[in-house]
Each structure stands twice: as structure tokens, then as C-alpha cells.
Amino acid sequence: MVLDTDDRFTLADIDEPVPAAGQVAIRVDHAGVQYGDVLVRRGHFPVPRPFVPGFEAAGRVVAVGEGVDAGRIGQRVTALTSAGAYAEVVVAPDLLTFDAAGLDPRTAAGFGWVTPTAYDLINTVGRVRPGDRVLIHAAAGGVGTLAAQFAKAAGAARLVGVVGGAAQTEYATRFGYDLLVTSEDFPGALADERFDVILDPIGGPARLASLERLAPHGRLAIYGNIATFDPVEIDTNDLLMAGKSALTYNSNLLSQTHPERLADSATRALRLLADRKVRVDVTAEYEMSDLDTAIQRLAEGGTHGKSIVRIA
């Protein structure tokens, strides 16, 4: 599937990619849909067009590049890619391609970037400890539903989620939240409650309101700008006096600067998934011809859980 200069998706025949050193080639059976697809289409990532999008692939390794163990050929895997997952064959870094033998194909595709991102937000950035109070924005989304489970596994004492509406409230109750409120009612519905960790992919006024809701020594983990890219001004003197912290997380950048760290978090998350301590909830499966619809629904906030595309 090619994204062209007119922002349209078109099925096309192109040369099959060949793995370079340190890469594997994967015959894809399913690919994950994620918010990076929305950002690429809107032009927030400066990629040359035409471009084969898709950042999450599940399938079998069919070839390896120089320096990669040939024993990986035939292995069922899930992979984090920089592009190209919406295709029959994609190349991915060997380091960010993980054994998925214990997962069904749909779960392997749904694992994607959301799972290590949620793991890191809770365990690396937010550093959730036993007894912490945690608030998660976009609580019904792919990251939100997983972050809730990782927070419980880390010993969070109270877990509050913020969702877009009543339908998402009903869905998010399945993931261990003690309380769910709508974005319209945030923060008023929470009275004077304060939190040790808040996960924020929203931005704008919600970011400022979240900072106000941090307890002393609380951590605001920022990992997106769903609502707006307008800058938010934060007074570091105010943060210092309350011992509060505003931290950011960029998994795409991490994959380029310290891929071994991302790989370690993904591996740890996979173990929890294999042990059934957390689960990836795939709620929608699309055909390749419906990719435009899948991405548009994600952009409009009309999805919950994880969406995937069937390639083969």
C-alpha cells in the first residue's frame, strides 16, 4: 500500500525489499495500525512520497542480512519497523524483531509499538511504585489499556482513566480502572484528588490541568499531542517547589538512539504477555483495501483497543 503525494493510499506492485546488514525480511500476515500512520498522512513526519507506510508487522522471517543468525529464517515474529509494514514483505532491524512463537497472529500484530511504549511509560518514565496513584489519559486506547495493566502489575494502588465518552467508559472498565471519567468532566469530576503518575498523550489545556493534579514529587509522562501541537508553557520554578517532574517519551527516537533499550522493554513486555499477566485487545481487523478507513477512524478517536490489517 503506497501513500502518494495526494495523501491517497493506492495498492501497487513494487520491488520486494532485501534485508541489509543487521536486518531481517518478514513475510507479513498482519500489520498493526497506530497513531504514527495518522501523523505521517498529516505530514507531521517529513517522509518522501510515494511512501509505503506501516510500522508494526507480524509474520515469518524469510531472509536475513549480513550478521544475522540464519536460524531466524522461518521464525514467527513481531517487529517494529520504520516503514513498509503494509506490504507482503517488509524489512526490519534484527534487534527490534521478536520471537512471537507463543502468540496468535492477531495478537502478534497488535503488540506493535504500543506495548513497549506502555511498558516504558509505567516502568521507565513514570517509575510506578507499589502504592502509587496513577491517572491515564486516552484510557481506552491501545497504549492506555496496556498501561493500566502494567500499572496494576507494578503495584499501583489506585488507577483512574480519562476517556472520550460514555461508550469508551464501558470498554475501558475491562482493564482494571478504579474510576473512569470523560475528558469533558476532567478534572472537575475528580474533586481534589492528586496523582503520583499521570500519562498524557493529549497536550493543550489537558496537559496544564494534569500538572495541577500531580501530587508532590509526582511525574507527568508526556508522549503525544492528540488534541493540539500548540506549545504549553511550564514554569520550572513551580515544578521545583513542588518536586514535580514533566518527562517526555519518544519511542521512535529511542529506536534510533538506543534501540537496545527499546528492545529490552519490548522483551520484558512480551514475557508478561506470554505469561498472561497482560493482554493486547485487538478490537478491529481490516482488509488492505480498508486501510484508509482504519486510519481515519483512529484519527477521529472512533476506535478503542488495537486495530490491525490483514495482509495475507
Phi, psi and omega per residue, in radians:
M1 nan 2.167 -3.056
V2 -1.922 2.314 3.007
L3 -1.681 2.052 -3.031
D4 -1.747 -3.095 -3.076
T5 -1.144 -0.333 3.129
D6 -1.602 0.187 3.128
D7 1.189 0.300 3.103
R8 -1.728 2.582 3.041
F9 -1.647 2.304 -3.110
T10 -2.371 2.337 3.032
L11 -1.287 2.288 -3.085
A12 -2.566 2.702 3.028
D13 -1.656 2.155 3.091
I14 -2.313 2.955 3.135
D15 -1.125 2.471 3.113
E16 -1.228 2.288 -3.103
P17 -1.219 2.599 3.136
V18 -1.995 2.300 -3.098
P19 -1.187 2.332 3.039
A20 -1.506 -3.091 3.110
A21 -0.990 2.328 3.123
G22 1.389 0.141 -3.131
Q23 -2.065 2.837 2.986
V24 -2.185 2.707 3.010
A25 -1.841 2.338 -3.057
I26 -2.127 2.233 2.971
R27 -1.449 2.023 -2.932
V28 -1.513 2.314 2.980
D29 -1.864 -0.540 3.060
H30 -2.464 2.640 3.051
A31 -2.296 2.567 3.135
G32 -1.544 2.551 3.045
V33 -1.715 2.304 -3.127
Q34 -2.516 2.987 -2.999
Y35 -1.175 -0.365 3.038
G36 -1.025 -0.544 3.083
D37 -1.096 -0.686 3.107
V38 -1.130 -0.809 -3.080
L39 -1.144 -0.681 3.109
V40 -1.113 -0.792 -3.113
R41 -1.118 -0.607 -3.132
R42 -1.419 -0.067 3.080
G43 1.522 0.210 3.142
H44 -1.292 -0.416 3.023
F45 -1.851 2.122 -3.077
P46 -1.379 1.396 3.122
V47 -1.870 2.469 3.140
P48 -1.193 2.462 3.075
R49 -1.816 2.628 -0.060
P50 -1.199 2.670 -2.971
F51 -2.480 2.359 3.055
V52 -1.612 1.861 -3.095
P53 -1.413 -3.048 -3.136
G54 1.885 2.082 -3.006
F55 -2.077 0.062 -3.100
E56 -2.449 2.101 -3.071
A57 -2.237 2.529 3.011
A58 -2.312 2.389 -3.130
G59 2.994 -2.560 3.140
R60 -2.138 2.492 3.082
V61 -1.240 2.247 -3.122
V62 -2.024 -0.227 3.101
A63 -2.827 2.728 3.117
V64 -2.292 2.651 3.089
G65 -1.571 3.132 -3.138
E66 -1.013 2.364 3.099
G67 1.529 -0.023 3.139
V68 -1.838 2.402 -3.141
D69 -1.038 2.130 3.136
A70 -1.125 -0.297 3.098
G71 -1.143 -0.213 3.103
R72 -1.289 -0.347 -3.127
I73 -1.075 2.248 -3.092
G74 1.638 -0.202 -3.106
Q75 -1.263 2.363 3.019
R76 -1.389 2.260 -2.993
V77 -2.416 2.876 2.873
T78 -2.162 2.423 -2.984
A79 -2.395 2.581 3.008
L80 -1.764 2.101 -3.046
T81 -2.024 2.833 3.064
S82 -1.599 -0.167 3.129
A83 3.063 2.949 2.875
G84 1.533 0.087 -3.059
A85 -1.296 -0.344 3.089
Y86 -1.496 1.095 -3.105
A87 -2.746 2.907 3.137
E88 -1.203 -0.580 3.106
V89 -2.342 2.389 3.112
V90 -2.351 2.624 2.999
V91 -1.791 2.559 -3.107
A92 -2.544 2.707 3.069
P93 -1.085 2.368 3.088
D94 -0.985 -0.675 -3.098
L95 -1.129 -0.500 -3.101
L96 -1.879 0.423 3.047
T97 -2.031 2.126 -2.927
F98 -2.078 2.482 3.101
D99 -1.060 2.144 -3.120
A100 -2.089 0.504 -3.066
A101 -1.030 -0.540 -3.095
G102 -1.553 0.041 -3.090
L103 -1.939 2.575 3.009
D104 -1.282 2.735 -3.030
P105 -0.984 -0.664 -3.103
R106 -1.201 -0.733 3.095
T107 -1.139 -0.692 3.116
A108 -1.055 -0.690 3.108
A109 -1.228 -0.634 -3.130
G110 -1.289 -0.317 -3.132
F111 -1.000 -1.007 2.991
G112 0.713 -2.663 3.131
W113 -1.346 -0.410 -3.046
V114 -1.121 -0.622 -3.046
T115 -1.240 -0.924 3.062
P116 -1.123 -0.527 3.078
T117 -1.101 -0.853 3.123
A118 -1.079 -0.713 3.124
Y119 -1.059 -0.832 -3.113
D120 -1.171 -0.695 3.135
L121 -1.021 -0.671 -3.120
I122 -1.430 -0.782 -2.956
N123 -1.710 -0.509 -3.070
T124 -1.810 -0.825 -3.107
V125 -1.477 -1.002 -3.119
G126 -1.312 -0.413 3.137
R127 0.865 0.932 3.140
V128 -1.106 2.296 -3.137
R129 -2.066 2.809 3.091
P130 -0.945 2.300 3.135
G131 1.638 -0.151 -3.119
D132 -1.204 2.646 3.021
R133 -1.795 2.212 -2.991
V134 -2.179 2.355 3.035
L135 -2.083 2.354 -3.076
I136 -2.206 2.042 3.012
H137 -1.362 2.787 -3.071
A138 0.923 0.831 -2.970
A139 -1.163 -0.363 -3.121
A140 -1.673 -0.001 -3.111
G141 -1.442 -3.119 -3.111
G142 -1.061 -0.841 3.110
V143 -1.211 -0.762 -3.079
G144 -1.055 -0.756 -3.121
T145 -1.186 -0.603 3.098
L146 -1.327 -0.708 3.133
A147 -1.053 -0.652 3.097
A148 -1.047 -0.750 -3.133
Q149 -1.204 -0.718 3.095
F150 -1.140 -0.628 3.122
A151 -1.135 -0.740 3.088
K152 -1.107 -0.722 3.128
A153 -1.121 -0.496 3.140
A154 -1.463 -0.090 3.061
G155 1.756 0.275 3.112
A156 -0.977 2.369 -3.111
A157 -1.504 -0.510 3.135
R158 -2.502 2.418 -3.038
L159 -2.330 2.022 -3.130
V160 -2.044 2.374 3.132
G161 -2.084 2.597 3.055
V162 -2.007 2.211 -3.086
V163 -2.201 2.926 -3.070
G164 -1.305 -0.503 -3.087
G165 -2.959 -3.077 -3.039
A166 -1.088 -0.684 -3.126
A167 -1.100 -0.678 3.121
Q168 -1.260 -0.497 3.082
T169 -1.065 -0.826 -3.135
E170 -1.039 -0.715 -3.126
Y171 -1.197 -0.804 -3.024
A172 -1.178 -0.329 3.129
T173 -1.067 -0.298 -3.094
R174 -1.333 -0.108 -2.956
F175 -2.020 0.369 2.958
G176 1.629 0.139 3.120
Y177 -1.198 2.417 3.065
D178 -1.430 -0.467 -3.140
L179 -2.676 2.468 3.060
L180 -2.234 2.362 3.088
V181 -2.269 2.724 3.104
T182 -1.468 2.763 3.126
S183 -1.075 -0.519 3.101
E184 -1.140 -0.566 -3.098
D185 -1.655 0.005 3.114
F186 -1.570 2.332 0.059
P187 -1.706 0.031 -3.008
G188 -0.956 -0.638 -3.083
A189 -1.221 -0.132 -3.072
L190 -1.731 0.144 -3.128
A191 0.905 -2.203 -3.111
D192 -1.817 0.296 -3.054
E193 -1.110 2.448 3.123
R194 -2.100 2.762 -3.021
F195 -2.302 2.582 3.103
D196 -1.416 -0.549 -3.140
V197 -2.440 2.334 3.051
I198 -2.267 2.288 3.100
L199 -1.756 2.160 -3.020
D200 -2.263 1.852 2.971
P201 -1.809 0.232 -2.947
I202 -1.631 -0.962 -3.099
G203 1.509 -3.075 3.080
G204 1.075 -2.562 -3.114
P205 -0.996 -0.566 3.138
A206 -1.113 -0.565 3.126
R207 -1.168 -0.765 3.117
L208 -1.150 -0.721 3.114
A209 -1.116 -0.630 3.121
S210 -1.156 -0.728 3.086
L211 -1.013 -0.701 3.125
E212 -1.137 -0.473 -3.073
R213 -1.549 -0.010 3.092
L214 -1.274 2.425 3.004
A215 -1.328 2.875 3.027
P216 -0.906 2.342 -3.095
H217 1.220 0.275 3.118
G218 -1.296 2.764 -3.089
R219 -2.131 2.167 3.027
L220 -1.730 2.026 -3.126
A221 -1.738 1.952 -3.058
I222 -1.773 2.193 -3.105
Y223 -2.477 0.325 3.112
G224 -3.139 3.079 3.125
N225 -2.473 1.109 -3.079
I226 -1.088 -0.741 -3.045
A227 -1.367 -0.771 -3.059
T228 -2.850 2.603 3.043
F229 -1.655 0.062 3.106
D230 -1.053 2.384 -3.112
P231 -1.157 2.615 3.087
V232 -2.013 2.215 -3.136
E233 -1.549 2.236 -3.126
I234 -2.122 2.250 3.114
D235 -1.477 1.881 -3.095
T236 -1.158 -0.435 3.069
N237 -1.127 -0.703 3.096
D238 -1.127 -0.714 3.105
L239 -1.066 -0.777 -3.100
L240 -1.064 -0.776 -3.092
M241 -1.126 -0.542 3.141
A242 -1.705 -0.045 -3.111
G243 1.201 0.346 -3.123
K244 -1.474 2.753 3.134
S245 -2.321 2.437 2.975
A246 -1.977 2.034 -3.049
L247 -2.119 2.561 3.119
T248 -2.000 2.752 3.115
Y249 -2.454 2.213 -3.130
N250 -2.299 1.720 -3.057
S251 -1.171 -0.602 3.117
N252 -1.095 -0.775 3.102
L253 -1.129 -0.707 3.134
L254 -1.061 -0.634 3.135
S255 -1.126 -0.410 -3.136
Q256 -1.624 -0.625 -3.054
T257 -1.594 -0.721 -3.123
H258 -2.455 1.153 -3.086
P259 -1.033 -0.478 -3.139
E260 -1.138 -0.543 3.108
R261 -1.225 -0.755 3.094
L262 -1.107 -0.723 3.134
A263 -1.091 -0.684 3.136
D264 -1.123 -0.772 3.127
S265 -1.139 -0.707 3.121
A266 -1.104 -0.690 3.128
T267 -1.140 -0.756 3.104
R268 -1.106 -0.718 3.117
A269 -1.142 -0.679 3.105
L270 -1.069 -0.660 3.111
R271 -1.094 -0.760 3.125
L272 -1.124 -0.627 3.109
L273 -1.185 -0.769 3.137
A274 -1.138 -0.571 3.125
D275 -1.453 0.049 3.116
R276 1.088 0.484 3.055
K277 -1.475 -0.381 2.993
V278 -2.404 2.886 3.111
R279 -2.484 2.557 3.000
V280 -1.645 2.162 -3.086
D281 -1.760 1.762 3.093
V282 -1.459 2.020 -3.031
T283 -1.871 -0.227 -3.139
A284 -2.612 2.394 3.078
E285 -2.198 2.189 -3.078
Y286 -1.963 2.755 2.940
E287 -1.474 2.807 3.123
M288 -0.983 -0.651 -3.118
S289 -1.154 -0.272 -3.124
D290 -1.833 0.283 -3.102
L291 -1.033 -0.712 3.129
D292 -0.995 -0.764 3.123
T293 -1.123 -0.746 -3.124
A294 -1.046 -0.793 -3.102
I295 -1.256 -0.643 3.130
Q296 -1.140 -0.710 3.112
R297 -1.110 -0.678 3.093
L298 -1.128 -0.755 -3.128
A299 -1.088 -0.604 -3.088
E300 -1.519 0.010 -3.121
G301 1.290 0.390 -3.097
G302 -1.639 0.275 -3.134
T303 -2.121 2.881 2.945
H304 -2.522 2.796 -3.063
G305 1.116 -2.483 -3.024
K306 -2.136 2.354 3.068
S307 -1.855 2.550 3.106
I308 -2.354 2.889 3.102
V309 -2.126 2.327 3.092
R310 -1.507 2.134 -3.120
I311 -1.666 -0.779 -3.104
A312 -2.088 nan nan
